[in-house]
Structures are given as structure tokens and as C-alpha cells.
């Protein structure tokens, strides 16, 4: 999944799950201050991210998320880790 695909998918999640206007969403938009999301909303978003990456997001990492770009960076990192694990023979997150 490319960075643009991750971003577009995240916008779809934010619009569909939280009924936000896609025009209000951009890379530097603050999820809390600009989009008025709260901690419960973030849990919902991380459930969606888990569906994409197949991995749970650690609490410490989750607390560092502030912007849309932060989420895109996180998903990109997690997907890259998954690619590395698959290449190394790991099967975490693999379909059975």
C-alpha cells in the first residue's frame, strides 16, 4: 500500500466513521483540536488501523499521535514491519 493509498484510506475512515467533511482533513490537521476527536474516537480509529495492518498499536505509540500525518506515518511503518517479517518468514497477521 502506497503512502497516498494509506492517506486516502484514512480519509475514508475519518469521513465514514466520524461523519467528518473530507475537505476538513489534511496531513497537518490535528485530530483532537481541528477534528474534535476524543480518546474514544481514537480507539475506534485504532481498531480500523488494526484491520489494515493486522497489528495492535502500543499505548505509548498511540499517545504520540496528534495529526493525520502521524497516523499515515504509523500505518506506513507498521506495514513496512509486516513486509520485513513476511520476508523473514514471520507469519504474524497472516491469513489462515
KOLSELO-783898 format. One record per residue: residue number from 0; x, y, z of N, C-alpha, C, O in turn; residue in one letter. Coordinates in pm, 1 decimal, m for minus. Each point is the difference from the previous one (the first is absolute). Layout:
REM residues N
+-----+----------+----------+----------+----------+----------+----------+----------+----------+----------+----------+----------+----------+------+
| pos |      n_u |      n_v |      n_w |     ca_u |     ca_v |     ca_w |      c_u |      c_v |      c_w |      o_u |      o_v |      o_w | code |
+-----+----------+----------+----------+----------+----------+----------+----------+----------+----------+----------+----------+----------+------+
| NUM |        X |        Y |        Z |        X |        Y |        Z |        X |        Y |        Z |        X |        Y |        Z |    A |
...
+-----+----------+----------+----------+----------+----------+----------+----------+----------+----------+----------+----------+----------+------+
END
This chain:
REM residues 96
+-----+----------+----------+----------+----------+----------+----------+----------+----------+----------+----------+----------+----------+------+
| pos |      n_u |      n_v |      n_w |     ca_u |     ca_v |     ca_w |      c_u |      c_v |      c_w |      o_u |      o_v |      o_w | code |
+-----+----------+----------+----------+----------+----------+----------+----------+----------+----------+----------+----------+----------+------+
|   0 |     85.5 |   m116.6 |      0.0 |    m85.5 |    116.6 |      0.0 |     90.7 |    123.7 |      0.0 |     90.6 |     11.9 |     82.5 |    X |
|   1 |   m116.5 |     79.4 |   m176.0 |     81.5 |    121.0 |     m7.6 |    m42.9 |    100.0 |    107.0 |   m105.8 |    m13.8 |     61.5 |    X |
|   2 |    189.0 |    113.2 |    m40.9 |    m31.0 |    105.4 |     96.9 |   m130.5 |     71.6 |    m37.1 |    m81.9 |     29.6 |     86.9 |    X |
|   3 |     63.3 |     m2.3 |   m216.0 |   m123.6 |     64.7 |    m45.3 |   m121.6 |    m88.2 |     25.6 |   m105.9 |     49.3 |     39.0 |    X |
|   4 |    120.9 |   m179.0 |    m60.8 |   m110.2 |    m92.4 |     26.2 |    m33.4 |     m3.7 |    148.9 |   m117.1 |     m3.9 |     37.8 |    X |
|   5 |    219.8 |      5.2 |     45.9 |    m21.8 |      3.0 |    145.1 |    m76.0 |    126.4 |     37.5 |    m98.0 |     m5.6 |     74.3 |    X |
|   6 |    143.4 |    119.6 |   m125.9 |    m64.5 |    127.9 |     30.2 |   m146.3 |     m2.5 |    m44.7 |    m89.0 |     36.5 |     76.7 |    X |
|   7 |     64.2 |    m79.2 |   m200.0 |   m136.9 |     m2.5 |    m51.9 |    m88.4 |    m94.1 |     80.6 |   m116.7 |     30.1 |     24.9 |    X |
|   8 |    171.7 |   m143.3 |     15.7 |    m75.9 |    m94.5 |     82.2 |    m31.1 |     61.5 |    136.6 |   m110.1 |    m16.9 |     52.5 |    X |
|   9 |    206.2 |     87.5 |      4.0 |    m22.2 |     65.9 |    128.5 |   m108.9 |    106.2 |    m11.7 |    m85.0 |     11.7 |     88.3 |    X |
|  10 |     87.2 |     65.3 |   m196.3 |   m105.0 |    100.5 |    m21.4 |   m136.1 |    m69.2 |     m6.5 |    m96.7 |     48.0 |     59.1 |    X |
|  11 |     88.6 |   m160.1 |   m130.3 |   m125.3 |    m76.0 |     m7.2 |    m45.4 |    m44.2 |    138.8 |   m118.6 |      7.1 |     32.0 |    X |
|  12 |    212.5 |    m52.7 |     50.1 |    m32.7 |    m41.6 |    136.6 |    m54.0 |    118.4 |     79.6 |   m103.4 |    m10.8 |     65.9 |    X |
|  13 |    173.5 |    123.2 |    m72.2 |    m41.2 |    117.6 |     76.7 |   m136.2 |     50.8 |    m45.5 |    m82.7 |     37.5 |     83.2 |    X |
|  14 |     58.3 |    m35.8 |   m213.1 |   m127.9 |     46.8 |    m53.1 |   m111.0 |    m99.2 |     35.0 |   m106.7 |     39.7 |     46.9 |    X |
|  15 |    132.1 |   m168.0 |    m69.7 |   m102.4 |   m101.3 |     22.4 |    m30.6 |    m27.4 |    145.8 |   m116.0 |    m16.9 |     37.4 |    X |
|  16 |    218.7 |     12.5 |     44.7 |    m18.0 |    m35.3 |    140.8 |    m44.4 |    118.6 |     84.7 |    m83.4 |    m14.2 |     89.5 |    X |
|  17 |    139.5 |    130.9 |   m118.4 |    m24.3 |    115.7 |     86.2 |    m83.1 |    108.8 |    m67.0 |    m19.0 |    107.9 |     56.2 |    X |
|  18 |    m31.2 |   m137.1 |   m178.5 |    m86.0 |     92.8 |    m72.9 |     65.1 |    136.7 |    m17.6 |    m65.2 |    103.4 |     14.5 |    X |
|  19 |    194.7 |   m104.4 |    m45.9 |     73.1 |    123.9 |    m23.9 |     m6.9 |     35.2 |   m147.7 |    m26.1 |    m86.1 |    m84.0 |    X |
|  20 |     49.7 |    212.8 |     52.6 |      5.5 |     47.1 |   m137.8 |    141.6 |    m22.7 |    m52.1 |     96.6 |     45.0 |     61.7 |    X |
|  21 |    m83.7 |   m113.8 |   m173.9 |    132.3 |    m29.4 |    m56.4 |     79.8 |    127.4 |    m25.0 |    123.0 |     m2.4 |      5.8 |    X |
|  22 |   m190.3 |    112.7 |    m33.2 |     67.9 |    127.0 |    m23.8 |     67.8 |     55.9 |    124.1 |     88.1 |     85.4 |    m10.3 |    X |
|  23 |   m128.4 |   m132.7 |    126.9 |     59.9 |     46.3 |    125.7 |    123.6 |    m80.8 |     38.1 |     68.1 |     32.5 |     97.3 |    X |
|  24 |    m39.1 |   m137.3 |   m173.6 |    108.0 |    m92.1 |     35.1 |    121.0 |     25.1 |    m89.1 |    m11.0 |      5.6 |   m122.5 |    X |
|  25 |    126.1 |      9.4 |    186.3 |    125.9 |     17.3 |    m71.5 |    111.7 |    m57.5 |     84.9 |    m21.5 |    m29.7 |    117.5 |    X |
|  26 |    140.1 |     13.3 |   m174.1 |    109.9 |    m63.9 |     72.8 |     34.7 |     65.9 |    133.3 |     31.3 |    m69.5 |     96.7 |    X |
|  27 |    m36.3 |    201.2 |    m90.4 |     40.8 |     70.5 |    121.9 |   m115.8 |     31.5 |     93.8 |     17.6 |     71.6 |     98.6 |    X |
|  28 |   m134.6 |   m124.1 |   m128.6 |   m117.4 |     24.4 |     83.3 |     15.0 |    m77.7 |    130.7 |     31.4 |   m119.1 |     m0.3 |    X |
|  29 |    m54.6 |    189.0 |    112.5 |      7.3 |    m62.0 |    131.8 |   m130.3 |    m75.0 |     26.0 |   m108.7 |     57.0 |     m9.0 |    X |
|  30 |    121.1 |   m184.3 |     41.0 |   m117.0 |    m84.3 |     20.1 |    m87.0 |     47.3 |    115.9 |   m122.3 |    m13.0 |     m4.7 |    X |
|  31 |    184.1 |     66.9 |    107.1 |    m73.0 |     41.3 |    119.5 |    m50.8 |    143.1 |    m10.8 |   m118.5 |     26.0 |     21.1 |    X |
|  32 |    207.3 |     66.1 |    m53.7 |    m36.0 |    141.4 |     m1.6 |    m80.9 |     38.9 |   m123.3 |    m96.9 |     75.2 |     10.7 |    X |
|  33 |    135.9 |   m125.6 |   m127.6 |    m66.5 |     40.5 |   m123.8 |   m121.2 |    m86.1 |    m33.8 |   m100.4 |     51.1 |    m49.6 |    X |
|  34 |    109.0 |   m180.3 |     75.9 |   m109.3 |    m90.8 |    m34.9 |    m85.8 |    m37.0 |    119.9 |   m101.3 |    m68.5 |    m14.3 |    X |
|  35 |    141.9 |    113.9 |    132.8 |    m77.0 |    m19.4 |    122.8 |    m20.9 |   m148.1 |     34.7 |   m103.9 |    m37.7 |     54.4 |    X |
|  36 |    203.7 |    m45.4 |    m86.5 |     m7.3 |   m139.6 |     41.4 |     41.2 |    m10.2 |    146.5 |     75.1 |     83.6 |     50.1 |    X |
|  37 |   m124.7 |   m186.5 |     17.9 |     38.9 |    m22.5 |    139.3 |     64.1 |   m138.3 |     12.3 |     20.2 |    m69.1 |    m99.8 |    X |
|  38 |     10.8 |     30.4 |    221.4 |     72.0 |   m126.4 |     20.0 |    m82.5 |   m120.5 |    m45.2 |     56.0 |    m97.5 |    m50.0 |    X |
|  39 |   m186.3 |    102.9 |     66.8 |    m86.0 |   m110.2 |    m45.5 |      3.7 |     m9.0 |   m152.2 |      6.1 |   m109.3 |    m56.2 |    X |
|  40 |     m9.9 |    225.1 |    m10.1 |     10.8 |      2.1 |   m146.1 |    132.4 |    m60.1 |    m45.5 |      5.7 |    m72.0 |    m99.7 |    X |
|  41 |    100.4 |    102.1 |    173.5 |    131.5 |    m52.5 |    m36.4 |      2.7 |   m152.4 |     11.5 |     62.4 |    m67.6 |    m81.8 |    X |
|  42 |   m129.8 |     14.1 |    183.0 |     m7.8 |   m145.9 |     13.0 |    m67.8 |    m57.8 |   m124.3 |     46.8 |    m98.8 |    m56.7 |    X |
|  43 |   m156.7 |    160.7 |     15.1 |    m69.1 |    m46.0 |   m120.6 |     92.1 |      6.2 |   m121.8 |      1.0 |    m91.4 |    m82.4 |    X |
|  44 |     75.6 |    198.8 |     71.7 |     91.0 |     14.6 |   m112.6 |    109.1 |   m107.4 |      5.0 |     36.3 |    m55.7 |   m103.6 |    X |
|  45 |     15.5 |     26.6 |    221.7 |    104.2 |   m101.9 |     12.4 |    m53.6 |   m139.7 |    m31.5 |     75.2 |    m85.9 |    m46.1 |    X |
|  46 |   m203.2 |     62.4 |     70.0 |    m61.6 |   m126.5 |    m41.4 |      5.1 |    m10.5 |   m152.2 |     30.9 |   m105.9 |    m54.7 |    X |
|  47 |    m61.3 |    216.0 |    m13.0 |      6.9 |      2.3 |   m146.4 |    144.2 |    m18.9 |    m48.2 |     24.0 |    m69.8 |    m98.5 |    X |
|  48 |     70.8 |    131.4 |    167.3 |    141.3 |    m14.3 |    m36.2 |     44.3 |   m144.6 |     19.1 |     77.0 |    m53.1 |    m80.1 |    X |
|  49 |   m125.5 |     m9.8 |    185.7 |     31.2 |   m141.3 |     23.2 |    m48.7 |    m84.1 |   m117.7 |     67.5 |    m94.1 |    m41.8 |    X |
|  50 |   m184.1 |    128.3 |    m11.2 |    m53.2 |    m74.0 |   m114.7 |     91.0 |     14.4 |   m122.2 |     10.6 |    m92.3 |    m80.8 |    X |
|  51 |     54.3 |    206.7 |     67.4 |     90.1 |     23.8 |   m113.6 |    133.5 |    m70.2 |     21.6 |     50.7 |    m67.3 |    m89.8 |    X |
|  52 |      5.9 |     83.3 |    208.9 |    136.6 |    m47.0 |     24.8 |      6.2 |   m141.0 |     57.0 |    101.9 |    m67.9 |    m13.0 |    X |
|  53 |   m209.9 |     23.8 |     75.8 |      1.8 |   m130.1 |     66.0 |     73.6 |      3.2 |    132.8 |     28.3 |   m104.6 |     58.4 |    X |
|  54 |      2.7 |    225.0 |    m10.5 |     76.5 |     13.3 |    124.7 |    m68.9 |     97.5 |     94.5 |    m64.6 |     96.1 |    m41.6 |    X |
|  55 |     80.8 |   m124.6 |    169.8 |    m49.3 |     93.1 |    101.4 |    100.1 |    112.7 |     15.7 |    120.9 |    m19.7 |    m12.3 |    X |
|  56 |   m172.7 |    136.9 |     39.4 |     84.7 |    116.4 |     19.7 |     29.1 |     11.9 |    149.1 |    m91.7 |      0.9 |     82.1 |    X |
|  57 |    219.2 |      8.2 |    m48.0 |     39.4 |     12.5 |    140.2 |    m49.7 |    132.8 |     56.6 |     m4.5 |    101.0 |    m70.4 |    X |
|  58 |    m32.8 |   m102.4 |    198.8 |    m55.2 |    118.7 |     65.0 |     94.9 |    119.0 |     m9.0 |    m43.5 |    112.6 |    m23.7 |    X |
|  59 |    172.3 |   m137.2 |     42.5 |     98.0 |    109.1 |     m5.7 |      0.8 |     65.1 |   m138.0 |      7.5 |    122.3 |    m11.6 |    X |
|  60 |    m15.2 |   m203.4 |    m91.1 |     m3.5 |     51.6 |   m137.1 |   m130.9 |     74.2 |    m23.3 |     m0.5 |    108.1 |    m58.9 |    X |
|  61 |   m109.2 |   m164.9 |    104.3 |   m130.9 |     62.1 |    m18.5 |     m5.3 |    138.4 |     63.5 |    m59.0 |     92.2 |    m56.3 |    X |
|  62 |    119.8 |    m77.7 |    172.0 |     m1.9 |    129.9 |     68.6 |     78.9 |    106.6 |    m75.0 |    m21.6 |    119.2 |     21.5 |    X |
|  63 |    112.2 |   m160.5 |   m108.8 |     81.1 |     97.1 |    m73.3 |    m69.9 |     52.3 |   m125.5 |     47.7 |     95.5 |    m61.3 |    X |
|  64 |   m158.4 |   m155.5 |     22.7 |    m71.9 |     39.1 |   m121.2 |    m74.2 |    131.3 |     23.6 |    m75.5 |     13.5 |     96.3 |    X |
|  65 |     98.1 |     82.3 |   m184.8 |    m68.8 |    128.7 |      9.1 |    m63.7 |     41.5 |   m132.2 |   m108.3 |     58.4 |     m1.3 |    X |
|  66 |    175.3 |    m88.5 |   m110.1 |    m46.6 |     48.1 |   m129.9 |    m33.4 |   m116.1 |    m93.3 |     33.9 |   m115.5 |     25.9 |    X |
|  67 |   m100.7 |    150.1 |   m133.8 |    m29.1 |    m98.7 |   m103.8 |    130.8 |    m59.0 |    m52.2 |      9.1 |   m120.8 |    m22.3 |    X |
|  68 |     91.7 |    204.8 |      2.9 |    131.2 |    m46.0 |    m47.1 |     59.3 |   m102.0 |     97.2 |     60.0 |    m98.5 |    m42.8 |    X |
|  69 |    m76.2 |    121.3 |    172.8 |     50.1 |    m95.7 |     99.8 |    m61.6 |   m138.4 |    m21.4 |     68.4 |   m101.8 |     11.1 |    X |
|  70 |   m197.3 |     99.4 |    m41.6 |    m67.9 |   m128.1 |    m21.6 |     52.3 |    m66.5 |   m127.1 |     26.0 |   m120.3 |     m1.5 |    X |
|  71 |    m10.8 |    199.2 |   m105.0 |     52.5 |    m54.5 |   m126.0 |    139.7 |    m56.6 |     22.6 |     31.2 |   m109.7 |    m46.4 |    X |
|  72 |     53.1 |    184.8 |    117.9 |    135.9 |    m47.3 |     30.5 |     m4.6 |   m132.0 |     76.8 |     75.4 |    m92.7 |    m29.8 |    X |
|  73 |   m163.7 |     85.0 |    127.9 |    m13.5 |   m120.7 |     81.5 |    m39.6 |   m120.3 |    m84.9 |     61.7 |   m106.2 |      8.8 |    X |
|  74 |   m164.3 |    123.4 |    m90.5 |    m46.2 |   m110.9 |    m83.9 |    110.0 |    m42.0 |    m96.9 |     22.4 |   m119.1 |    m21.3 |    X |
|  75 |     45.8 |    216.8 |    m37.0 |    109.0 |    m30.6 |    m93.0 |    110.0 |    m81.3 |     69.2 |     50.3 |    m97.5 |    m55.8 |    X |
|  76 |    m13.4 |    138.5 |    178.0 |    102.1 |    m73.4 |     76.9 |    m45.2 |   m142.2 |     31.2 |     76.3 |    m95.4 |    m15.6 |    X |
|  77 |   m201.0 |     82.5 |     59.9 |    m51.0 |   m132.3 |     37.1 |     m8.0 |    m91.9 |   m121.0 |     30.9 |   m118.7 |     10.2 |    X |
|  78 |    m71.9 |    172.0 |   m124.1 |     m5.1 |    m81.4 |   m121.0 |    139.9 |    m40.4 |    m44.3 |     20.5 |   m112.1 |    m46.7 |    X |
|  79 |     75.7 |    202.4 |     60.9 |    138.9 |    m31.5 |    m36.5 |     55.0 |   m109.9 |     90.3 |     71.1 |    m89.2 |    m46.5 |    X |
|  80 |   m104.0 |     95.7 |    175.9 |     41.6 |   m106.3 |     92.5 |    m58.6 |   m132.7 |    m43.3 |     67.6 |   m102.8 |      3.0 |    X |
|  81 |   m193.2 |    105.4 |    m43.1 |    m66.5 |   m122.0 |    m45.0 |     67.1 |    m58.1 |   m121.6 |     15.8 |   m121.7 |    m10.2 |    X |
|  82 |     24.7 |    208.2 |    m84.3 |     69.9 |    m46.7 |   m119.9 |    131.9 |    m64.6 |     38.1 |     36.9 |   m103.4 |    m55.8 |    X |
|  83 |     34.3 |    163.0 |    150.3 |    127.9 |    m54.8 |     44.7 |    m17.5 |   m133.5 |     68.5 |     80.3 |    m91.3 |    m19.3 |    X |
|  84 |   m185.4 |     79.1 |     99.8 |    m25.5 |   m125.8 |     69.1 |    m38.0 |   m108.4 |    m99.1 |     41.4 |   m115.0 |     14.4 |    X |
|  85 |   m120.6 |    151.4 |   m116.0 |    m39.3 |    m98.7 |   m100.4 |    123.2 |    m48.6 |    m75.6 |     13.5 |   m119.0 |    m28.3 |    X |
|  86 |     76.1 |    212.0 |     m4.1 |    122.0 |    m36.9 |    m71.9 |     89.4 |    m88.2 |     86.6 |     73.6 |    m84.6 |    m50.7 |    X |
|  87 |    m81.0 |    105.7 |    183.1 |     83.2 |    m77.5 |     92.2 |    m66.7 |   m132.0 |     39.1 |     56.2 |    m79.3 |     75.6 |    X |
|  88 |   m177.1 |     57.1 |   m128.4 |    m68.7 |   m125.6 |     30.2 |    m98.3 |     11.9 |    114.2 |    m56.5 |   m100.7 |     42.7 |    X |
|  89 |     33.9 |    222.4 |      8.7 |    m97.1 |     19.3 |    107.1 |   m140.7 |    m12.6 |    m54.1 |    m24.1 |     23.6 |   m118.4 |    X |
|  90 |    m69.7 |    m61.3 |    205.7 |   m136.9 |    m15.5 |    m46.9 |    m99.1 |     81.0 |     81.2 |   m120.5 |    m22.7 |    m10.3 |    X |
|  91 |    168.3 |    117.1 |     91.0 |    m90.1 |     82.3 |     79.1 |    m90.4 |     77.9 |    m93.6 |     46.8 |     65.4 |    m93.2 |    X |
|  92 |   m175.9 |    m72.7 |    118.5 |    m95.5 |     72.7 |    m81.2 |    m33.1 |    m70.5 |   m130.9 |    m78.4 |     52.1 |    m79.3 |    X |
|  93 |    135.3 |   m167.2 |     55.4 |    m27.9 |    m72.1 |   m123.9 |   m137.6 |    m64.1 |      8.3 |    m43.6 |    m43.2 |    106.7 |    X |
|  94 |    m23.3 |     37.7 |   m219.2 |   m131.4 |    m63.2 |     m4.4 |     17.2 |   m150.7 |     11.8 |     96.1 |    m57.9 |    m50.5 |    X |
|  95 |   m191.6 |     m3.5 |    118.4 |     10.3 |   m145.4 |     13.9 |   m102.5 |    m70.7 |    m83.5 |     m5.4 |   m122.9 |     m0.2 |    X |
+-----+----------+----------+----------+----------+----------+----------+----------+----------+----------+----------+----------+----------+------+
END
